[in-house]
Amino acid sequence: MDLGLSLGTLALVAFLAMLDTAWACVTPPFVPGTAATEQDQIDPRVADIAGLIWRVERIGDTPMPDGVYPFVTIAADGSASGSLVCNQFTTDYPIVGQKFAFGAFMTTRAACEGDGAALEERLVQALTTIEGFSLSEGGWTLMLERGEGAVELRRIIMR
């Protein structure tokens, strides 16, 4: 029986199910009278970048190839998620002192074709070695800083 579902659609459904399960494991129980507003929960050090979608433009001096659009969404609750070259990911970003870093990545396991696997591995390596960030004056370019050059991201608007 052909349901007309592609492998990509099935991978996305599996990823969303995984996220739902993970979220259920880390969501604290509701205690009446303790609800805080979302604004109260935003760490002021990430307030300017949280809740936005950032497309990876380059790793160090190497731009992303044409047709490859990895992105990162940094949430106010201390989580981050997005798309790599072939896979989706979710992580957290603990902030210790002035250091901003992504935690361990949970990813889908779709196979990458051609040079995609090497590029995805390089991107994960770059994102997991972040030590801090800076934001351009206009707020459109986010530089995730690391010892071996920065990862440059550009804010995108979804319509």
VEXVO-604232 format. One line per field, with one value per atom (N, C-alpha, C): x negated, z, y; atom name; chain; residue in three letters. Coordinates in steps of 0.001 Angstrom, whole numbers, plus 500000, padded with zeros to 6 digits. Each point is the difference from the previous one (the first is absolute). Example, Ala and Ser with C-alpha at 12.3 -4.5 7.8 and 13.67 -1.06 7.14 Angstrom:
2
X <- [486810; 500890; 499100; 500350; 499180; 500770] $
Z <- [507800; 500000; 500000; 499280; 500060; 500730] $
Y <- [494310; 501190; 501200; 501050; 501190; 501090] $
atom <- [N; CA; C; N; CA; C] $
kette <- [A; A; A; A; A; A] $
rest <- [Ala; Ala; Ala; Ser; Ser; Ser] $
//
This chain:
159
X <- [499161; 500839; 499109; 500143; 499189; 500743; 499431; 500620; 499491; 499038; 499459; 499085; 499463; 499115; 498553; 499244; 498590; 499190; 498779; 499103; 499759; 499899; 499806; 501171; 501219; 501190; 500008; 499662; 499959; 498919; 498847; 498921; 500446; 500710; 500485; 501000; 500909; 500988; 499291; 498986; 499245; 499273; 499424; 499292; 500952; 501165; 500975; 500479; 500180; 500391; 498902; 498740; 498859; 499967; 500225; 499997; 501125; 501171; 501137; 499690; 499382; 499629; 498945; 498981; 498937; 500572; 500902; 500592; 500795; 500720; 500783; 499102; 498786; 499065; 499384; 499888; 499323; 500937; 501266; 500941; 500386; 499751; 500364; 501519; 500496; 501457; 500479; 501227; 500588; 500357; 499575; 500344; 500779; 501278; 500809; 499335; 500073; 499460; 498524; 499358; 498571; 499700; 501019; 499763; 499299; 498941; 499285; 500261; 499909; 500173; 498767; 500137; 498867; 498886; 500342; 498998; 499173; 500630; 499279; 498972; 500234; 499147; 498841; 499974; 498942; 498753; 498901; 498722; 499641; 499702; 499732; 498817; 499098; 498849; 500392; 501175; 500424; 501319; 500507; 501295; 500057; 498886; 499996; 499950; 499672; 499907; 501052; 500663; 500984; 501290; 500609; 501271; 499876; 498786; 499770; 499398; 500110; 499428; 498741; 498906; 498689; 499492; 499764; 499470; 498474; 499376; 498540; 499508; 499159; 499451; 498600; 499194; 498629; 499460; 499040; 499230; 498574; 499513; 498689; 500038; 499103; 499952; 500755; 500621; 500650; 501510; 500522; 501452; 500730; 501262; 500827; 500171; 499984; 500197; 501404; 500151; 501311; 500992; 501193; 501052; 499951; 499032; 499895; 500336; 501066; 500503; 500208; 498924; 500196; 500435; 500782; 500440; 500060; 500008; 500078; 501076; 500861; 500959; 499628; 499724; 499604; 501225; 500476; 501217; 499655; 500956; 499804; 499869; 500460; 499983; 498678; 498980; 498711; 499811; 500925; 499869; 499701; 499498; 499752; 500301; 500412; 500300; 499770; 500055; 499831; 499736; 499434; 499729; 498522; 499380; 498603; 499997; 499126; 499973; 501068; 500052; 500954; 500926; 499691; 500726; 500508; 500960; 500529; 499286; 499950; 499372; 500742; 499736; 500451; 498887; 499875; 498959; 500407; 499117; 500203; 498772; 500065; 498836; 499788; 499272; 499700; 499106; 500279; 499174; 499302; 498678; 499213; 499154; 500270; 499314; 500336; 498999; 500217; 499871; 499867; 499841; 501345; 500192; 501206; 499539; 500601; 499590; 501204; 500020; 501040; 499619; 501012; 499777; 499932; 500193; 499973; 501175; 499760; 501038; 500748; 501321; 500823; 500389; 499720; 500287; 500781; 500673; 500565; 498835; 500244; 498905; 500198; 500396; 500135; 498610; 499866; 498716; 499782; 498766; 499623; 499340; 500310; 499396; 498871; 499050; 498899; 499181; 499713; 499179; 500802; 501287; 500858; 499584; 499562; 499622; 498810; 498990; 498812; 500359; 500837; 500402; 500820; 500906; 500815; 499127; 499037; 499083; 499212; 499550; 499261; 500891; 501261; 500935; 500278; 500252; 500239; 498768; 498814; 498759; 499877; 500317; 499902; 501011; 501241; 501034; 499769; 499384; 499780; 498715; 499268; 498793; 500129; 501215; 500274; 499619; 499408; 499600; 500719; 500616; 500687; 500658; 500578; 500636; 499944; 500175; 500155; 501066; 500662; 501096; 499641; 500233; 499690; 500861; 499571; 500708; 501471; 500302; 501383; 500777; 499316; 500664; 500272; 499397; 500271; 498952; 498806; 498939; 499570; 500012; 499603; 498707; 498980; 498721; 499873; 499975; 499757; 498495; 499377; 498541; 499434; 498877; 499279; 498530; 499146; 498569; 499532; 500658; 499561; 500866; 500294; 500847; 501462; 500772; 501403; 500916; 501189; 501076; 500907; 500169; 500805; 501417; 500970; 501401; 500707; 501004; 500772; 501445; 500573; 501402; 500902; 500983; 500936; 501418; 500801; 501397; 500859; 500862; 500913; 501293; 500477; 501251; 501051] $
Z <- [500000; 500000; 500000; 499015; 499856; 500607; 501080; 500648; 499426; 499101; 499379; 500920; 501046; 500924; 499574; 499979; 499640; 501242; 499786; 501097; 500853; 499360; 500735; 500911; 499529; 500815; 501205; 499780; 501106; 501008; 499512; 500898; 500834; 499385; 500720; 501081; 499674; 500973; 501168; 499700; 501056; 500875; 499370; 500749; 500927; 499495; 500821; 501165; 499767; 501078; 501052; 499547; 500921; 500837; 499364; 500728; 501036; 499629; 500905; 501227; 499770; 501105; 500877; 499372; 500764; 500810; 499402; 500691; 501215; 499859; 501115; 501154; 499692; 501039; 500762; 499396; 500646; 500448; 499657; 500387; 501461; 500849; 501410; 500155; 501042; 500209; 500317; 499630; 500265; 501479; 500628; 501389; 500002; 500402; 499983; 500775; 499419; 500648; 499738; 499207; 499753; 498558; 499186; 498583; 499848; 499197; 499688; 498539; 499680; 498602; 499226; 498689; 499168; 500115; 500120; 500113; 501274; 501094; 501248; 499872; 499101; 499873; 499022; 499243; 499014; 500690; 499808; 500514; 499237; 500674; 499291; 499034; 500232; 499100; 498634; 499890; 498709; 499514; 500697; 499652; 498560; 499473; 498645; 498896; 500333; 498966; 500156; 501148; 500260; 499221; 499582; 499297; 498527; 499485; 498597; 499266; 498692; 499167; 499351; 500132; 499506; 498992; 498761; 498945; 500027; 499958; 499987; 498632; 499986; 498762; 499709; 501055; 499801; 501292; 499821; 501114; 499783; 500880; 499788; 498718; 499080; 498722; 498894; 500316; 498976; 499968; 498889; 499906; 499765; 500365; 499719; 498486; 499472; 498556; 499569; 498727; 499464; 500279; 500414; 500241; 501360; 500840; 501347; 500985; 500791; 500877; 501429; 500712; 501400; 500815; 501059; 500846; 501459; 500869; 501443; 500538; 500849; 500732; 501467; 500604; 501402; 500790; 500891; 500758; 501322; 500542; 501255; 501193; 499861; 501123; 500168; 499211; 500123; 499047; 499070; 499004; 498636; 499119; 498623; 499111; 498778; 499050; 498607; 499037; 498639; 499030; 498887; 498906; 499669; 499863; 499582; 498482; 499423; 498550; 499580; 500690; 499665; 501154; 501188; 501199; 500792; 500870; 500949; 501334; 500854; 501302; 501066; 501239; 501162; 501037; 500804; 501018; 501044; 500933; 500940; 499916; 500672; 500021; 501415; 500794; 501340; 499915; 500839; 500058; 501355; 499960; 501226; 499984; 500930; 500002; 498720; 499222; 498717; 498830; 500282; 498928; 499547; 498706; 499352; 499206; 500228; 499278; 499814; 498883; 499789; 500733; 500511; 500643; 498952; 500463; 499095; 499030; 498768; 498965; 499951; 499904; 499633; 498549; 499113; 498585; 499433; 498893; 499217; 499329; 499346; 499429; 498510; 499274; 498550; 499374; 498975; 499305; 499121; 499993; 499126; 498751; 498871; 498747; 499608; 499249; 499480; 501107; 499845; 500978; 501228; 500013; 501098; 501357; 500072; 501286; 500607; 499201; 500506; 500432; 499219; 500348; 501286; 500138; 501210; 501219; 499865; 501105; 500390; 499013; 500262; 500700; 499588; 500610; 501454; 500263; 501381; 500853; 499474; 500735; 500308; 499037; 500208; 501050; 499898; 500932; 501422; 500143; 501346; 500640; 499318; 500591; 500180; 500016; 500177; 501418; 500113; 501309; 500359; 499025; 500256; 498728; 500048; 498798; 500015; 498808; 499868; 498941; 500139; 499106; 499312; 498685; 499264; 500499; 499705; 500461; 499594; 498789; 499547; 500438; 500571; 500486; 498944; 498821; 498922; 499871; 500570; 499901; 501389; 500222; 501264; 499766; 500769; 499906; 501225; 499760; 501070; 500039; 501050; 500068; 500563; 499394; 500455; 499697; 500503; 499831; 498561; 499129; 498608; 499031; 500315; 499135; 500392; 499637; 500413; 499010; 500476; 499136; 499812; 498755; 499706; 499646; 500675; 499734; 499647; 499166; 499563; 500427; 500613; 500432; 498783; 500057; 498886; 500503; 499106; 500287; 499258; 500740; 499379; 499653; 498793; 499582; 499714] $
Y <- [498832; 501168; 501241; 500873; 501203; 501183; 500551; 501155; 501311; 499937; 501200; 500791; 499356; 500680; 499793; 501062; 499887; 499654; 499573; 499690; 501236; 501165; 501255; 500315; 499747; 500241; 499078; 498741; 499041; 500378; 500477; 500419; 501201; 500948; 501167; 499591; 499094; 499522; 499315; 499182; 499326; 501011; 501031; 501032; 500745; 500370; 500715; 499138; 498703; 499087; 499932; 499977; 499968; 501278; 501152; 501266; 500041; 499503; 499990; 499152; 498841; 499120; 500654; 500604; 500667; 501159; 500774; 501140; 499536; 498899; 499476; 499587; 499566; 499560; 501166; 501162; 501115; 501114; 499923; 501036; 499823; 501011; 499861; 500021; 499376; 500015; 501409; 500292; 501309; 500111; 501076; 500275; 501301; 499962; 501220; 501130; 501205; 501183; 500244; 499147; 500171; 500358; 500197; 500287; 501346; 500001; 501239; 500331; 501245; 500366; 499582; 499849; 499627; 501025; 501267; 501053; 499825; 499540; 499779; 498884; 499046; 498838; 500197; 501059; 500215; 500515; 499289; 500455; 501269; 501096; 501258; 499918; 499026; 499868; 499448; 499349; 499454; 500597; 501005; 500584; 500507; 500509; 500564; 498942; 498762; 498964; 498904; 499951; 498950; 500241; 498901; 500067; 500327; 500026; 500336; 498804; 500021; 498940; 500557; 499250; 500427; 498989; 500433; 499123; 500035; 498830; 499918; 500455; 501028; 500540; 499461; 499843; 499522; 499408; 499104; 499449; 500489; 500850; 500613; 500813; 499707; 500703; 499279; 498869; 499181; 500250; 500564; 500210; 498681; 499978; 498835; 499870; 498786; 499813; 500443; 500313; 500360; 498867; 500360; 499021; 499336; 500340; 499439; 501110; 499803; 501057; 499512; 499639; 499614; 501207; 499753; 501105; 499577; 500993; 499796; 500927; 499475; 500814; 499914; 501129; 500061; 500449; 499146; 500293; 500669; 500725; 500715; 499058; 498773; 499051; 499259; 500359; 499342; 498834; 499830; 498933; 500617; 499185; 500412; 498806; 500281; 498926; 500545; 499112; 500464; 498887; 500395; 499092; 500068; 498836; 499938; 499894; 499221; 499828; 498987; 498865; 498936; 499649; 500415; 499589; 501188; 499723; 500975; 499774; 501027; 499839; 500784; 499635; 500753; 499914; 501041; 500061; 501024; 500260; 501093; 500901; 501133; 500881; 500529; 499232; 500503; 501235; 500964; 501209; 499986; 499955; 499994; 501264; 500902; 501286; 500742; 500339; 500669; 499027; 498712; 499013; 499467; 500013; 499463; 498790; 498848; 498792; 499091; 499282; 499002; 498729; 499297; 498709; 498902; 498768; 498849; 500078; 499624; 500027; 498670; 500073; 498843; 500246; 499058; 500203; 498842; 500293; 498918; 499285; 498888; 499222; 499739; 501030; 499862; 499934; 499200; 499882; 501220; 500489; 501109; 499426; 500592; 499560; 500935; 499476; 500813; 500629; 501289; 500725; 500434; 499694; 500439; 499479; 498737; 499417; 500733; 500280; 500703; 501417; 500676; 501362; 499993; 499036; 499925; 499721; 499118; 499706; 501258; 500742; 501242; 501032; 500083; 500943; 499625; 498719; 499563; 500288; 499683; 500270; 501496; 500837; 501447; 500466; 499537; 500455; 499501; 498836; 499469; 500512; 500877; 500583; 501517; 500482; 501431; 500420; 501178; 500520; 501303; 500632; 501255; 500487; 501180; 500544; 501511; 500566; 501447; 500245; 501107; 500363; 501307; 500065; 501224; 501153; 501201; 501193; 499990; 499640; 499982; 498770; 499007; 498798; 498946; 500123; 499055; 498907; 500203; 499008; 499564; 498692; 499401; 499235; 500309; 499296; 499101; 498690; 499045; 499779; 500476; 500044; 498707; 499606; 498819; 500198; 499134; 500157; 499987; 499247; 499838; 500799; 501232; 500812; 499861; 500971; 500054; 499285; 499688; 499535; 501209; 500426; 501183; 499569; 500608; 499725; 501298; 499899; 501167; 499803; 501009; 499949; 499915; 499121; 499887; 500262; 500481; 500291; 498981; 499311; 499036; 500727; 499807; 500651; 498986] $
atom <- [N; CA; C; N; CA; C; N; CA; C; N; CA; C; N; CA; C; N; CA; C; N; CA; C; N; CA; C; N; CA; C; N; CA; C; N; CA; C; N; CA; C; N; CA; C; N; CA; C; N; CA; C; N; CA; C; N; CA; C; N; CA; C; N; CA; C; N; CA; C; N; CA; C; N; CA; C; N; CA; C; N; CA; C; N; CA; C; N; CA; C; N; CA; C; N; CA; C; N; CA; C; N; CA; C; N; CA; C; N; CA; C; N; CA; C; N; CA; C; N; CA; C; N; CA; C; N; CA; C; N; CA; C; N; CA; C; N; CA; C; N; CA; C; N; CA; C; N; CA; C; N; CA; C; N; CA; C; N; CA; C; N; CA; C; N; CA; C; N; CA; C; N; CA; C; N; CA; C; N; CA; C; N; CA; C; N; CA; C; N; CA; C; N; CA; C; N; CA; C; N; CA; C; N; CA; C; N; CA; C; N; CA; C; N; CA; C; N; CA; C; N; CA; C; N; CA; C; N; CA; C; N; CA; C; N; CA; C; N; CA; C; N; CA; C; N; CA; C; N; CA; C; N; CA; C; N; CA; C; N; CA; C; N; CA; C; N; CA; C; N; CA; C; N; CA; C; N; CA; C; N; CA; C; N; CA; C; N; CA; C; N; CA; C; N; CA; C; N; CA; C; N; CA; C; N; CA; C; N; CA; C; N; CA; C; N; CA; C; N; CA; C; N; CA; C; N; CA; C; N; CA; C; N; CA; C; N; CA; C; N; CA; C; N; CA; C; N; CA; C; N; CA; C; N; CA; C; N; CA; C; N; CA; C; N; CA; C; N; CA; C; N; CA; C; N; CA; C; N; CA; C; N; CA; C; N; CA; C; N; CA; C; N; CA; C; N; CA; C; N; CA; C; N; CA; C; N; CA; C; N; CA; C; N; CA; C; N; CA; C; N; CA; C; N; CA; C; N; CA; C; N; CA; C; N; CA; C; N; CA; C; N; CA; C; N; CA; C; N; CA; C; N; CA; C; N; CA; C; N; CA; C; N; CA; C; N; CA; C; N; CA; C; N; CA; C; N; CA; C; N; CA; C; N; CA; C; N; CA; C; N; CA; C; N; CA; C; N; CA; C; N; CA; C; N; CA; C; N; CA; C; N; CA; C; N; CA; C; N; CA; C; N; CA; C; N; CA; C; N; CA; C; N; CA; C; N; CA; C; N; CA; C; N; CA; C; N; CA; C; N; CA; C; N; CA; C] $
kette <- [A; A; A; A; A; A; A; A; A; A; A; A; A; A; A; A; A; A; A; A; A; A; A; A; A; A; A; A; A; A; A; A; A; A; A; A; A; A; A; A; A; A; A; A; A; A; A; A; A; A; A; A; A; A; A; A; A; A; A; A; A; A; A; A; A; A; A; A; A; A; A; A; A; A; A; A; A; A; A; A; A; A; A; A; A; A; A; A; A; A; A; A; A; A; A; A; A; A; A; A; A; A; A; A; A; A; A; A; A; A; A; A; A; A; A; A; A; A; A; A; A; A; A; A; A; A; A; A; A; A; A; A; A; A; A; A; A; A; A; A; A; A; A; A; A; A; A; A; A; A; A; A; A; A; A; A; A; A; A; A; A; A; A; A; A; A; A; A; A; A; A; A; A; A; A; A; A; A; A; A; A; A; A; A; A; A; A; A; A; A; A; A; A; A; A; A; A; A; A; A; A; A; A; A; A; A; A; A; A; A; A; A; A; A; A; A; A; A; A; A; A; A; A; A; A; A; A; A; A; A; A; A; A; A; A; A; A; A; A; A; A; A; A; A; A; A; A; A; A; A; A; A; A; A; A; A; A; A; A; A; A; A; A; A; A; A; A; A; A; A; A; A; A; A; A; A; A; A; A; A; A; A; A; A; A; A; A; A; A; A; A; A; A; A; A; A; A; A; A; A; A; A; A; A; A; A; A; A; A; A; A; A; A; A; A; A; A; A; A; A; A; A; A; A; A; A; A; A; A; A; A; A; A; A; A; A; A; A; A; A; A; A; A; A; A; A; A; A; A; A; A; A; A; A; A; A; A; A; A; A; A; A; A; A; A; A; A; A; A; A; A; A; A; A; A; A; A; A; A; A; A; A; A; A; A; A; A; A; A; A; A; A; A; A; A; A; A; A; A; A; A; A; A; A; A; A; A; A; A; A; A; A; A; A; A; A; A; A; A; A; A; A; A; A; A; A; A; A; A; A; A; A; A; A; A; A; A; A; A; A; A; A; A; A; A; A; A; A; A; A; A; A; A; A; A; A; A; A; A; A; A; A; A; A; A; A; A; A; A; A; A; A; A; A; A; A; A] $
rest <- [Met; Met; Met; Asp; Asp; Asp; Leu; Leu; Leu; Gly; Gly; Gly; Leu; Leu; Leu; Ser; Ser; Ser; Leu; Leu; Leu; Gly; Gly; Gly; Thr; Thr; Thr; Leu; Leu; Leu; Ala; Ala; Ala; Leu; Leu; Leu; Val; Val; Val; Ala; Ala; Ala; Phe; Phe; Phe; Leu; Leu; Leu; Ala; Ala; Ala; Met; Met; Met; Leu; Leu; Leu; Asp; Asp; Asp; Thr; Thr; Thr; Ala; Ala; Ala; Trp; Trp; Trp; Ala; Ala; Ala; Cys; Cys; Cys; Val; Val; Val; Thr; Thr; Thr; Pro; Pro; Pro; Pro; Pro; Pro; Phe; Phe; Phe; Val; Val; Val; Pro; Pro; Pro; Gly; Gly; Gly; Thr; Thr; Thr; Ala; Ala; Ala; Ala; Ala; Ala; Thr; Thr; Thr; Glu; Glu; Glu; Gln; Gln; Gln; Asp; Asp; Asp; Gln; Gln; Gln; Ile; Ile; Ile; Asp; Asp; Asp; Pro; Pro; Pro; Arg; Arg; Arg; Val; Val; Val; Ala; Ala; Ala; Asp; Asp; Asp; Ile; Ile; Ile; Ala; Ala; Ala; Gly; Gly; Gly; Leu; Leu; Leu; Ile; Ile; Ile; Trp; Trp; Trp; Arg; Arg; Arg; Val; Val; Val; Glu; Glu; Glu; Arg; Arg; Arg; Ile; Ile; Ile; Gly; Gly; Gly; Asp; Asp; Asp; Thr; Thr; Thr; Pro; Pro; Pro; Met; Met; Met; Pro; Pro; Pro; Asp; Asp; Asp; Gly; Gly; Gly; Val; Val; Val; Tyr; Tyr; Tyr; Pro; Pro; Pro; Phe; Phe; Phe; Val; Val; Val; Thr; Thr; Thr; Ile; Ile; Ile; Ala; Ala; Ala; Ala; Ala; Ala; Asp; Asp; Asp; Gly; Gly; Gly; Ser; Ser; Ser; Ala; Ala; Ala; Ser; Ser; Ser; Gly; Gly; Gly; Ser; Ser; Ser; Leu; Leu; Leu; Val; Val; Val; Cys; Cys; Cys; Asn; Asn; Asn; Gln; Gln; Gln; Phe; Phe; Phe; Thr; Thr; Thr; Thr; Thr; Thr; Asp; Asp; Asp; Tyr; Tyr; Tyr; Pro; Pro; Pro; Ile; Ile; Ile; Val; Val; Val; Gly; Gly; Gly; Gln; Gln; Gln; Lys; Lys; Lys; Phe; Phe; Phe; Ala; Ala; Ala; Phe; Phe; Phe; Gly; Gly; Gly; Ala; Ala; Ala; Phe; Phe; Phe; Met; Met; Met; Thr; Thr; Thr; Thr; Thr; Thr; Arg; Arg; Arg; Ala; Ala; Ala; Ala; Ala; Ala; Cys; Cys; Cys; Glu; Glu; Glu; Gly; Gly; Gly; Asp; Asp; Asp; Gly; Gly; Gly; Ala; Ala; Ala; Ala; Ala; Ala; Leu; Leu; Leu; Glu; Glu; Glu; Glu; Glu; Glu; Arg; Arg; Arg; Leu; Leu; Leu; Val; Val; Val; Gln; Gln; Gln; Ala; Ala; Ala; Leu; Leu; Leu; Thr; Thr; Thr; Thr; Thr; Thr; Ile; Ile; Ile; Glu; Glu; Glu; Gly; Gly; Gly; Phe; Phe; Phe; Ser; Ser; Ser; Leu; Leu; Leu; Ser; Ser; Ser; Glu; Glu; Glu; Gly; Gly; Gly; Gly; Gly; Gly; Trp; Trp; Trp; Thr; Thr; Thr; Leu; Leu; Leu; Met; Met; Met; Leu; Leu; Leu; Glu; Glu; Glu; Arg; Arg; Arg; Gly; Gly; Gly; Glu; Glu; Glu; Gly; Gly; Gly; Ala; Ala; Ala; Val; Val; Val; Glu; Glu; Glu; Leu; Leu; Leu; Arg; Arg; Arg; Arg; Arg; Arg; Ile; Ile; Ile; Ile; Ile; Ile; Met; Met; Met; Arg; Arg; Arg] $
//
